[in-house]
Amino acid sequence: MSEMNVDLVLPDAASAPDDDSVPDRLQDLVIDSEDVGGFLGELAVFSAAAVSQAVGVPVHCGITLSRRRRTATVAGSTPEARLIDEIQQAYGDGPCLEAMRSRATVHVPDTSTEERWKEYCTVIAARGHMSALCVPLELDEGAAAALNFFAPQAGVYDEATIRNCELYASQAERSLRLAVRIGVKQQHADDLQDAMQSRTVIDLASGIIMGQNRCTQEEAFQILKKASSTRNQKLREVAESLVQSVAKQAPVAHFEP
């Protein structure tokens, strides 16, 4: 079995890679991806191609990303790779989740005889995935991820391959860390825009109530709050309903994003 070169590019690349090829390609993936989920999908495809070339058999790559107060994000190089990780999520434990918890690489040489996570390993062995290698990625506090490689033969990953997969992961994690940070900033921006839009429609509804009831803005706001509580609806929904009933169309925020 050949030792993996962490500077491998995708198999169909025309030219030999230089020392910066992997970081450059990973950086391109971040730039070209619309969001974190998109980046994870592209990273899974890139990683599967590199490891497949190194070990000489087709490898599936799944990636699991866990962030505070968010459900886990699962991506895969193929639909099957994604399914393997989703099955693990359903069981609530497995080599990938263990790698994320322990922050240590987990190697399953033969899933058909593995005693740890026996039920999960039996399932994926029956699907033809006979060995697994799960490498954790070091991210910012509150986030964890792992690269999960599944091969159709037992004993595919030797010590040299594992070491080089870990070196590759150390390069991939920098790009994923950047993608997550960009995603967090974008989410904050989206949350701020939503808050501004909510404030706008609430102000419009308050103005309508002020005109109808000849009351102050505070009194109008309290009327809205009471209606929200009575109807068991969000304040924004009550405000939108009122504005729509008056304007006969959806309210439009009076600012440009």
Backbone torsions as a table, in degrees:
resi	resn	phi	psi	omega
1	MET	NA	131.3	-176.7
2	SER	-78.1	150.1	177.4
3	GLU	-78.0	136.8	-176.7
4	MET	-73.4	133.4	173.6
5	ASN	-94.9	117.9	-175.7
6	VAL	-69.1	-8.8	179.2
7	ASP	-94.5	12.9	178.0
8	LEU	-63.4	143.2	171.0
9	VAL	-105.4	180.0	179.1
10	LEU	-58.5	146.8	-174.0
11	PRO	-54.9	-28.8	-176.1
12	ASP	-90.8	8.2	179.0
13	ALA	-66.4	143.1	-174.0
14	ALA	-85.0	-29.3	-173.9
15	SER	-114.3	158.2	178.6
16	ALA	-70.3	141.6	-177.8
17	PRO	-76.5	151.8	171.3
18	ASP	-100.4	-175.9	-173.7
19	ASP	-64.3	-22.2	-176.6
20	ASP	-100.3	7.7	-171.8
21	SER	-63.6	-45.7	-177.6
22	VAL	-65.3	-51.9	177.5
23	PRO	-57.1	-38.5	179.7
24	ASP	-65.1	-44.7	-179.6
25	ARG	-65.4	-39.8	179.0
26	LEU	-65.8	-39.0	177.4
27	GLN	-64.0	-39.8	177.5
28	ASP	-61.3	-38.7	179.4
29	LEU	-61.5	-40.9	178.0
30	VAL	-62.3	-46.6	-177.0
31	ILE	-64.4	-39.4	-174.0
32	ASP	-84.3	-13.0	-177.1
33	SER	-87.0	142.0	-178.5
34	GLU	-78.1	-28.9	-179.2
35	ASP	-155.2	179.7	-177.2
36	VAL	-62.5	-42.3	179.4
37	GLY	-59.5	-42.5	177.5
38	GLY	-63.3	-40.8	178.5
39	PHE	-63.4	-42.9	-179.7
40	LEU	-60.0	-41.5	178.9
41	GLY	-62.1	-45.5	179.5
42	GLU	-67.0	-38.5	178.5
43	LEU	-63.7	-39.0	179.3
44	ALA	-62.9	-43.7	179.2
45	VAL	-63.6	-46.7	179.7
46	PHE	-59.4	-47.1	-176.5
47	SER	-66.9	-42.3	179.2
48	ALA	-61.0	-41.9	-179.6
49	ALA	-63.7	-43.4	-178.2
50	ALA	-65.1	-46.2	-177.8
51	VAL	-71.7	-37.3	176.8
52	SER	-58.5	-44.1	179.2
53	GLN	-63.3	-37.4	-176.2
54	ALA	-71.3	-41.9	-174.7
55	VAL	-94.7	-11.9	175.0
56	GLY	83.0	10.8	174.9
57	VAL	-135.8	153.8	179.8
58	PRO	-68.3	124.4	-176.9
59	VAL	-113.8	135.7	171.6
60	HIS	-90.2	142.2	176.6
61	CYS	-124.4	124.3	173.1
62	GLY	-114.0	149.8	178.0
63	ILE	-130.4	130.4	175.8
64	THR	-115.7	129.2	178.1
65	LEU	-122.0	127.0	177.9
66	SER	-118.5	127.1	177.9
67	ARG	-126.6	148.1	-177.7
68	ARG	-55.1	133.3	177.7
69	ARG	63.8	21.0	176.6
70	ARG	-134.3	149.2	175.1
71	THR	-69.1	153.5	-178.7
72	ALA	-63.0	140.7	176.9
73	THR	-102.3	126.9	-179.2
74	VAL	-116.9	130.7	177.1
75	ALA	-131.4	159.2	-179.5
76	GLY	-149.5	155.4	177.0
77	SER	-70.5	-22.5	177.8
78	THR	-143.3	163.1	173.9
79	PRO	-56.6	-35.3	178.3
80	GLU	-64.3	-41.9	179.0
81	ALA	-61.3	-41.5	177.8
82	ARG	-64.5	-40.3	-179.6
83	LEU	-63.9	-41.0	179.8
84	ILE	-57.7	-44.2	179.9
85	ASP	-70.7	-36.3	178.9
86	GLU	-66.1	-36.0	176.0
87	ILE	-61.3	-41.9	179.2
88	GLN	-63.3	-41.3	177.1
89	GLN	-60.2	-38.4	-179.8
90	ALA	-65.7	-37.8	177.6
91	TYR	-73.0	-23.7	178.7
92	GLY	82.4	3.2	177.8
93	ASP	-163.0	160.5	-178.4
94	GLY	159.2	178.5	-175.9
95	PRO	-61.4	-37.5	179.6
96	CYS	-65.9	-49.6	-179.5
97	LEU	-64.2	-34.8	177.0
98	GLU	-66.1	-41.2	178.1
99	ALA	-61.7	-39.5	179.5
100	MET	-68.7	-39.1	-179.6
101	ARG	-69.9	-47.0	-174.3
102	SER	-85.1	-14.5	-175.4
103	ARG	57.1	35.6	178.2
104	ALA	-134.8	147.5	179.1
105	THR	-63.7	136.8	177.7
106	VAL	-117.4	125.9	-177.8
107	HIS	-117.2	127.1	174.4
108	VAL	-115.4	98.5	-176.3
109	PRO	-64.0	-34.9	-177.4
110	ASP	-146.2	106.8	-176.5
111	THR	-67.6	-22.3	-177.7
112	SER	-74.4	-18.4	-179.8
113	THR	-118.8	1.9	-176.9
114	GLU	-67.7	128.5	179.7
115	GLU	-88.9	-29.6	174.9
116	ARG	-71.6	141.5	178.4
117	TRP	49.2	47.5	-169.5
118	LYS	-59.2	-44.2	-177.6
119	GLU	-62.8	-46.7	-179.4
120	TYR	-62.5	-46.3	-177.9
121	CYS	-64.7	-35.2	177.3
122	THR	-62.9	-40.6	179.8
123	VAL	-63.9	-48.0	-176.0
124	ILE	-74.5	-27.9	175.0
125	ALA	-64.1	-40.3	178.7
126	ALA	-64.5	-23.8	178.1
127	ARG	-89.7	2.8	175.1
128	GLY	95.4	11.6	179.4
129	HIS	-103.1	98.9	-167.4
130	MET	-93.0	-14.9	175.1
131	SER	-145.0	153.0	-176.3
132	ALA	-140.4	144.4	175.7
133	LEU	-135.4	120.6	-176.9
134	CYS	-119.8	117.6	-174.6
135	VAL	-115.2	121.0	-178.9
136	PRO	-73.1	153.0	175.7
137	LEU	-114.1	130.3	179.3
138	GLU	-81.5	115.6	-179.5
139	LEU	-119.4	-174.3	177.8
140	ASP	-67.0	162.7	-179.3
141	GLU	-57.3	136.4	-180.0
142	GLY	91.9	-1.3	179.1
143	ALA	-132.0	146.2	177.4
144	ALA	-147.3	150.7	-179.6
145	ALA	-153.9	166.1	176.8
146	ALA	-151.4	143.5	171.0
147	LEU	-93.4	127.3	-174.5
148	ASN	-121.7	116.0	-176.7
149	PHE	-109.4	125.6	-178.9
150	PHE	-119.2	128.0	-176.8
151	ALA	-118.2	154.5	-176.3
152	PRO	-82.3	0.6	179.4
153	GLN	-127.2	150.5	175.1
154	ALA	-76.6	151.2	174.8
155	GLY	68.9	25.6	-178.0
156	VAL	-71.5	-35.3	-172.0
157	TYR	-98.3	106.1	175.5
158	ASP	-90.2	-179.5	-175.0
159	GLU	-61.5	-39.8	-179.2
160	ALA	-66.1	-41.9	179.0
161	THR	-64.3	-42.9	179.0
162	ILE	-61.4	-44.8	-179.8
163	ARG	-60.6	-42.6	-178.4
164	ASN	-73.9	-30.8	173.0
165	CYS	-64.1	-36.7	177.3
166	GLU	-67.4	-38.1	176.4
167	LEU	-65.7	-40.7	177.2
168	TYR	-63.2	-41.6	-179.8
169	ALA	-61.6	-35.3	179.4
170	SER	-65.2	-27.4	174.7
171	GLN	-80.2	-41.1	-178.7
172	ALA	-65.0	-34.8	-175.5
173	GLU	-66.9	-29.2	177.2
174	ARG	-63.8	-43.4	179.6
175	SER	-68.8	-39.4	178.8
176	LEU	-66.8	-38.6	177.6
177	ARG	-59.9	-42.4	178.1
178	LEU	-64.8	-43.8	-179.7
179	ALA	-61.9	-40.6	179.3
180	VAL	-65.7	-42.5	179.5
181	ARG	-62.6	-42.4	177.1
182	ILE	-62.6	-41.9	179.1
183	GLY	-62.1	-40.2	178.6
184	VAL	-64.0	-44.0	179.5
185	LYS	-63.6	-40.2	179.2
186	GLN	-65.8	-39.1	178.6
187	GLN	-64.2	-40.6	177.1
188	HIS	-61.7	-41.1	178.7
189	ALA	-64.5	-41.7	179.0
190	ASP	-65.0	-41.0	178.8
191	ASP	-62.7	-40.1	179.4
192	LEU	-65.4	-41.9	179.3
193	GLN	-63.8	-42.1	177.6
194	ASP	-61.0	-40.9	-180.0
195	ALA	-64.9	-39.7	179.0
196	MET	-66.9	-39.1	178.6
197	GLN	-66.5	-39.0	177.2
198	SER	-62.9	-44.4	-179.4
199	ARG	-61.5	-38.8	-179.2
200	THR	-63.0	-49.4	-176.9
201	VAL	-69.0	-31.9	177.0
202	ILE	-67.5	-40.4	177.7
203	ASP	-64.5	-40.2	178.4
204	LEU	-62.9	-44.5	180.0
205	ALA	-64.6	-39.5	178.3
206	SER	-62.0	-40.0	179.0
207	GLY	-63.4	-38.7	177.8
208	ILE	-63.4	-45.8	-179.7
209	ILE	-64.1	-38.0	178.1
210	MET	-60.7	-42.3	-180.0
211	GLY	-69.3	-37.1	-178.1
212	GLN	-74.5	-34.8	-173.1
213	ASN	-110.6	-0.8	-178.5
214	ARG	48.8	54.1	-178.8
215	CYS	-123.9	175.6	179.3
216	THR	-79.0	168.4	179.2
217	GLN	-63.9	-40.0	179.0
218	GLU	-63.6	-41.8	178.4
219	GLU	-64.9	-38.9	178.2
220	ALA	-64.8	-39.5	179.7
221	PHE	-65.2	-39.1	178.6
222	GLN	-65.8	-34.9	176.0
223	ILE	-63.3	-42.6	177.5
224	LEU	-61.9	-44.7	-179.5
225	LYS	-61.5	-41.7	-180.0
226	LYS	-64.6	-40.7	178.6
227	ALA	-64.6	-39.0	178.2
228	SER	-61.0	-44.5	-179.8
229	SER	-68.1	-43.2	-177.6
230	THR	-64.7	-41.6	-177.5
231	ARG	-86.1	-7.7	-176.6
232	ASN	57.2	44.4	177.3
233	GLN	-122.0	156.9	175.2
234	LYS	-65.2	149.5	-178.5
235	LEU	-57.2	-41.2	-179.1
236	ARG	-63.6	-40.0	-178.7
237	GLU	-64.4	-40.6	177.8
238	VAL	-63.9	-42.9	-179.7
239	ALA	-63.3	-44.2	180.0
240	GLU	-62.1	-40.2	179.9
241	SER	-62.0	-42.1	-179.6
242	LEU	-66.3	-45.7	-179.0
243	VAL	-64.2	-41.0	179.0
244	GLN	-63.5	-37.5	-179.3
245	SER	-67.3	-27.1	179.4
246	VAL	-88.7	-44.7	-175.4
247	ALA	-88.0	-15.5	-178.1
248	LYS	63.0	21.6	176.3
249	GLN	-158.0	163.1	-179.5
250	ALA	-64.7	138.9	178.8
251	PRO	-66.5	148.2	179.0
252	VAL	-118.3	130.4	179.9
253	ALA	-66.5	140.9	-176.2
254	HIS	-97.2	52.6	172.4
255	PHE	-150.5	159.2	178.8
256	GLU	-105.1	127.2	179.9
257	PRO	-66.3	NA	NA
